[in-house]
Amino acid sequence: MTALASRTVTALSLAGIFLKELVVSSVAVARQVLGEKDAIAPAILAVPVDLRTRAGVTTLANCVTLTPGTTSLHVSEDMSTLYIHVLDAPSGDEVIAGIKQTFEARIKEIEG
């Protein structure tokens, strides 16, 4: 498979993962808003970023922001850390690992 074809397949995989996360997160936020009485644990987290390009970091920040319940707040000057707000983060480490394993891993593959 050529590099372009491989990147295209990975980009489609990223789109699919994003759509899945969009649905799952939308349901979770709707449950909180519509009356599920569980306590939420909002947090601001520093996500270490291992991407090489501004486009990659921007794509990661946009994926995070477009997923309900999370918002990108700031990217460090050296682009090594993305600060995010999470509506419900009982475990910050799990949230960070989820972002890195889903969105960042695919974006890294696309970067080449």
C-alpha positions as CSV (number, residue, x, y, z in Angstrom):
1,M,0.0,0.0,0.0
2,T,1.4,3.4,-0.9
3,A,2.0,6.1,1.7
4,L,-0.9,8.2,0.5
5,A,-3.3,5.2,0.6
6,S,-2.1,4.3,4.1
7,R,-2.7,7.9,5.3
8,T,-6.1,8.0,3.7
9,V,-7.1,4.8,5.4
10,T,-5.8,6.2,8.7
11,A,-7.7,9.5,8.2
12,L,-10.9,7.5,7.6
13,S,-10.2,5.5,10.8
14,L,-9.7,8.8,12.7
15,A,-13.1,10.1,11.3
16,G,-14.8,6.9,12.4
17,I,-13.3,7.1,15.9
18,F,-14.3,10.7,16.1
19,L,-17.9,10.0,15.2
20,K,-18.0,7.2,17.8
21,E,-16.6,9.5,20.5
22,L,-19.1,12.2,19.4
23,V,-22.1,9.9,20.0
24,V,-20.8,8.4,23.2
25,S,-19.9,11.8,24.7
26,S,-23.2,13.3,23.5
27,V,-25.1,10.7,25.4
28,A,-23.0,11.1,28.5
29,V,-23.4,14.9,28.5
30,A,-27.2,14.6,27.9
31,R,-27.5,12.2,30.8
32,Q,-25.8,14.8,33.1
33,V,-27.9,17.6,31.8
34,L,-31.3,15.8,31.9
35,G,-31.0,14.7,35.4
36,E,-28.7,11.9,36.2
37,K,-27.8,12.7,39.7
38,D,-24.3,11.3,39.8
39,A,-21.7,13.8,40.9
40,I,-19.4,15.0,38.2
41,A,-15.7,15.6,38.5
42,P,-14.7,18.5,36.2
43,A,-11.0,18.9,35.7
44,I,-8.4,20.9,33.7
45,L,-5.7,18.4,32.4
46,A,-2.3,18.8,30.8
47,V,-2.1,16.4,27.9
48,P,1.5,15.7,26.7
49,V,1.5,16.0,22.9
50,D,3.9,13.9,20.8
51,L,2.9,15.4,17.4
52,R,5.4,17.0,15.1
53,T,3.4,19.6,13.1
54,R,1.1,22.5,13.9
55,A,-1.5,20.9,11.7
56,G,-1.3,17.8,13.8
57,V,-1.6,19.7,17.1
58,T,-4.5,21.8,15.7
59,T,-6.3,18.6,14.5
60,L,-5.9,17.1,18.0
61,A,-7.2,20.2,19.7
62,N,-10.2,20.4,17.3
63,C,-11.0,16.7,17.9
64,V,-11.0,17.3,21.6
65,T,-13.1,20.5,21.4
66,L,-15.6,19.1,19.0
67,T,-16.3,16.1,21.4
68,P,-19.0,17.1,23.9
69,G,-17.8,17.4,27.5
70,T,-14.2,18.4,26.6
71,T,-12.7,21.7,25.5
72,S,-9.2,22.6,24.4
73,L,-8.0,25.6,26.4
74,H,-4.4,26.3,25.4
75,V,-1.4,24.8,23.6
76,S,2.0,25.5,25.1
77,E,4.4,27.6,23.0
78,D,6.5,24.6,22.2
79,M,3.4,22.6,21.2
80,S,4.3,19.9,23.7
81,T,1.3,20.2,26.0
82,L,-2.4,20.7,25.3
83,Y,-4.5,22.0,28.2
84,I,-8.1,20.8,28.2
85,H,-11.2,21.1,30.3
86,V,-13.1,17.9,30.9
87,L,-16.7,17.9,32.2
88,D,-16.3,14.6,34.0
89,A,-12.9,13.1,34.7
90,P,-12.9,10.7,37.7
91,S,-9.4,9.7,36.5
92,G,-7.4,12.3,34.7
93,D,-4.8,9.6,33.6
94,E,-7.6,7.6,31.9
95,V,-8.8,10.7,30.0
96,I,-5.3,11.5,28.9
97,A,-4.6,7.9,27.8
98,G,-7.9,7.8,25.9
99,I,-7.0,11.0,23.9
100,K,-3.5,9.7,23.2
101,Q,-4.7,6.2,22.1
102,T,-7.6,7.3,20.0
103,F,-7.0,10.7,18.4
104,E,-3.3,11.3,18.8
105,A,-2.2,7.9,17.6
106,R,-4.1,8.2,14.3
107,I,-2.9,11.8,13.8
108,K,0.7,10.6,14.3
109,E,0.2,8.0,11.6
110,I,-1.2,10.6,9.2
111,E,1.7,12.9,9.9
112,G,4.0,10.1,8.7
